[in-house]
Every structure is written in structure tokens, then in C-alpha cells.
Amino acid sequence: MWKFFEKLKNGLSKTHQGFIEKVDQLFLGKKTIDQDLLEELEALLFEADLGVKTTGWLIEGVRQGLKRGELQEPEKVKEFIKQEILRILKSGEKPLSIDFSQKKPFVFMVMGVNGVGKTTTIGKIAHQYSSEGKKILIGAADTFRAAAVEQLEIWASRVGADLIKQSKGSDPSAVAFDSIHAATSRDIDLVFIDTAGRLHTKVNLMEELKKMKRIIGRECPGAPHESLLVLDATTGQNAISQAKLFNEAVGVTGIALTKLDGTAKGGIIVGITEELKIPIRYIGVGEGIDDLKEFNATEFVQALF
């Protein structure tokens, strides 16, 4: 865990520089907080991709604190921001707990636009469960991209999972159907259904996902047990609009936020949690098989600050 904390700290270094260090520079040599400083702070928080709503809420909190005489010193303001970010992120910290004696197979439907790291995320989560001795099956329902299926094949053999696929361009729902039936007959613990992410055909994609979700639910009552949306942290505010879109169409029960190590926009995690109220299940800070971990708010804020 300590190794991952170090990785997280290094991964968040760009966000730290683009956010925390700038706050420190803003406060440098200042004894009190005035209106001008407050406006500069607001701009900084916004630039750090915390989102409009969250930024407004934090600045209002600072204003109220100033009125009450509690936040006159910059150090106290910084501590207030840190504690508020922690409070917001704590509300989004809900790790998955699966009772395999009650739910088997447990079905993940994994969504997200192309390029966010869906396939890799599936591989990494599958790896975690297969290390615990769980039997895994992956359904390659992104039938339009041959590369997606090939990538899943590599991951499946790497983590010892079964793979269900069909020919290129076949009906994704048929893959989902086959995956559920194969899982039931093979006594599988966990099923991951990979889905397409072609956002330029939004309407078709969302209809396709709805159909797939219906079929999964029909063949395995209560499934999908987790509709996991994979978001790429480097896209910043765009990630929030993507999440809204998927959530409205099919309902998202959890988020995996990838590529936090490659961006200064790591603050987006705060905006996502505050605006969408969807649990952050996993965060990714690298390419390695162990670089995706369950989200821990305290650890994240410590690493960031």
C-alpha cells in the first residue's frame, strides 16, 4: 500500500504543482485575506478543474469563515480547502464489496468513450480478483473495434480469464447474452462486459447500451450489479459531461478514474464527486498491472497536499 501511496503522490505531482503550489504562491507573504485575493483564489480553484459548482461552494465557505472571523489567515484558508475537499471526496468513497455467496456471477458492465482505458481497467480489476482465486469471464461486446477484442484476449490470457467474443460487427447484445449463459454454466464468479465507446454516434451508442443492459438483466436478474464508467482524468471538465451523458442514458453506479498520473487536472475528481454524487470505485496512476487501486479519499488528499 505504501508503494501505491508513493506512486499516487508522484502521479498527482502535476496536479499539486498546478493547484496546491499556486495556492501557496498566492498566499505567500500575505497576512490577511481581502476581496482581491479571494477572486484570485476563485480563479485558481476553477483552473484546477474542481468544477464551477465546487469552486463556488468553496469560495462561499471561505467568505462565511471570513465574516465569522475564523479564516483571516491564509494558512487557515488552505486548511479549510483541504478539509472541504476531503469531506467531498469521503462522500464518494464507496469501495465495492461483493458477497459471492449471494451474487454469482457478479456482473460488471463497463462503459466509457474510446481511449479512456476501458480494456486496461477491465484487465486490472480482473487481475485483482483472479489473484484472490476468483473465476473470471470477459465478454468482448465492443464488436466494432477489432483492436479492442485483441487487447481483451491478451488481458484474458494474462489473468487466466475466459473470453467470449463474436465476429467483427456482430450484435453486442448477443455477446452479452452468450457471456451470461457461459458464466452460469461454468460456475464463474465475475463477468466483465466490455462495451463500445463511439461517442460520435451518441444516440445509437446509448440505445445499444440500454438494450445490452436490458438483456443482461433479463438473463441474470439483478445484473448488471455494477455499471462502471471509465473516465480519463486528462480530459478535465469533459469527463463530467461524459458522466452526465452515460448516467442519464443507462445509470452509472461507479466510476474508475484513469490517467491521474499524466495530468494537472486531477482536481476533476472533486468536481465529479460533488456534482454527480456517483461513487469513485477506482483510480489509476500508471500503466502497471497494480497501478489501479480502490479509491481512498484520505490517502488521495494526503498525496495531493
N, C-alpha and C positions, 0 to 999 in steps of 0.2 A: 504493500500500500504506500509505503514511504517513497518507493521508486516512482510510483504513479504521481504522487504529490510533487516531486521534483520535476517530472515531465509536464505536469499541469502548470506549475509555476513558470517554467521555460516557455511552454506553449502560450501562456497568457501574457508573455513579456511585451508583445506588440500592443495589446490592449492596455496593459499597465502604463506603457510609455505614452500612448495616445489619450489616456484618460487620467489615471491617478497622478502621474508625474506633471501633467498640465495643471491639474488642480493645485498641486504643491507649488508650482511656479506662480500660479495666480495669487496664491496666499502669501508668497514669500515676502517677508518684511512688513506685511500688513498687521496692524494691531486690532483694527475693528472692521466690521463688515458694513459697507454702505450700499446704496442702491446701484451704483455703477458696477461694483464688484459682483453684486447679485445677478445683474444682467449678463456679465461675462461668464459667471458660473453656469447660468442657464444655457448659454450658447455652447459651453463646453460639454455639458451633460447631453445636450442634443446631438452634438458631433460624435459623442461616444456611442451613438446608436442605442441609447436607452429607450428611445421612443418618445413621441410627443406627450402621451398621457403620463408616463412615468416621470419624465422631466418636469412637467407641470406640477405633479403631485409632490415631488421632492422640493422644488423651489418654494411652493406654498408652505411646506413643513418648515423650511428654513425661515421664511417670513414670520410665521407664527412664533417660532422659537425666539426670533429677534425681538418681537413685540413683548414676549414674556420675560425677556432679559436672560434667556438660557443659552443663547448661541451667539454671544458677542464676539468670541474669539474664533479665528479661522480653524484652529485645531479641533474645537468642539463641533464646528460645522462639518469638518471632514469625518469625524467620528459619527455624527448624526447620519450622514450619507451612507457610510459603511453599514451602520446598524439597520437602516431602512432597506438597503439593497439585500442584506442578509434576511430581513423579515419577508421581503417579497419572494426571494428565492426559496426560503424554507417552505413557503406555501406551495411551491411547485415540486418539492422533493417527495416523490412517492414511488419508491422502488417497487418493481413488480414482485409480488410473492405468489408463486403458483403452487397450489396443492394438487399434486399429480394423482392423489388418491380420489379426488373429487372430479378433476377435469383431465380427461385423456382421450384423444390428443388435445393439447393446448394449441390453439391456432393463432398465429401471428399473420395479419395481413399487412404487408409492408409497402408503404406508398412514398411518393416524392417525385419531383421533376428529374429529368435526366441530368446526370452529372453531379448529384449531391452526395453520392457514395452509398446508395441503397444496397447494392450487391455486397459490397465490402462490409457494411453494417450487419447484414444477414449472416455473412460468414463469421464475423467476430462474435456475435451473440450465440450463434450455433456452436462455436468453439467453446465458449464458456460452459454451456450446458452439456456438451458432449464430454468435456473434461470431468463432469460430475457423473458420468456414466449414463446420461440420458440418450434415448434413441431418437434421432433427428431425421426428418424428411423435408426436402426443399422442393417447392413447386415453381418451375420456371414459367410464370404466366406473362412475362414480358416477351410475347412471341414475335414481336416486330423487330427486335434487335438481336441478331444472331450473336453479337458480341456479349450481350447480357447473359445469354444461355451458356456460352463458352466459359464466361467468368464464373458463373454459378457451378459449372461442372468442376472447375478447378477447386473452388471452395469446398464443394461436397466431398471430393476425394480427400481433400486436406483434413477435414474434420470427421470423416467417416460417416457422412450422411447419405441417405438415399436421395435420388433425384428423379423427379417426374417432369418430363418435357414432351413437347409435340413438335411437329414440323413448323417451320417459319410461317408466320401469318395465320396460324390456326386460332380458333376462338380461345381467348384467355380463360373464360369461364369453364371451358372443357378441361383445361389443365387444373383449375381449382377443384373441379368435381373429381377428377382422377386422383388428385393428391389426397383429398379427404378419404376416399374409399380405400386407397392403398394404405394410408396411415392406420385406418381402423383394422384392416385385415392383417397388418404387420405388427400390431401392438406398439405403435410409435408413440413417444411421449410428446414431441413437439413438432409442429408443422409450420414452416415459413413459406408464405405465398408471396413471391416477388411480383410486382405489378409494373405496368408501363408508366412512363412519365412524360409523354409527348404533350407539353402544355400548349403548343400552337394549335392543337385541335381540342381545346378545352372541353367543349360541350360533349364531344364523343368520348373523351377520356373519362369524364365524370360519370357519364351514363354507363360506360364499360365497368367502372369501379363499383357503381351501385348494383349492377347486375351480378358481378362477381360476389359481392358481399351477400346478396340475397341467396345465391346458390350455396355459398359456404354455410350460411345459417340454416338453409333447408336440409343440407346433407349432414350437418353436425349442429344440432340445436344449441344455441348459446354462442356459437362461433360467428365471426372471429372474436376471440376473447381479448385480443389486443389489436387495435388498428393503429399501427405505429407509423408516424410520419417522420421521414428523414429530412432534415433541413441542413443547409450548408451555411455555416456562420459567416463565411466571407461575403455572402450576398446582403448582409445587414438588414435594412428595413424591408427589403424584398421578401425576406423569409417570413415576415409577419403576414404579408398579403397572401403568400402561398398557403400558409397555415389556415388563414381565414377561408380561402377557397376550398381546400380539401375538407375542412371541418364542416362547412355549410353543406357540401355535397354528400359526404359519407360519414361524417362524425369521426373525430380523431380522439383516441383515448390516451395516447402518449407520444412524446417527441424524442427523437435521437438527434442531437445537435453535433454535426461533424465539423472537422477542419478548423477547430478553435485555435490550433497552433499556427495557422497560416494567415492570421488576420488581426487588424487592430479593432475589429468590430465585435469583439467578444461581449461587449455590453448589451448586445442584442438579446442575450439570454434573459436579461432583466425585463426588457420590453415584451418579449414573448410570454413570460410568466405572468406579468401584470395585466397585459391586455387580453390574453386568450384563456387564462386560467386552465391550461392543459398541462398535466404533469410532464416534467422533463425526466425521462427514464434514463437516458444515457448521454454521455458527452464523449467526443472523440478528439484526441490531441496528437494524432500521428498515424503513420502507415502500418505500424506493427500490429500483430495479432492481439496483443494485450493492451493496445492503446485506446480501447473503448471501454469505459467503466460506468457503473451505475452513478448517477448524479448525486453528489453530496454538497449541499449548499454551504455548509460551514467551511469545508475544505476549499471550495471554489473561491469564496470571499477571501479567505486567508491567502490563497495563492495570488489572487488579483491585487490585494492591497500590500 
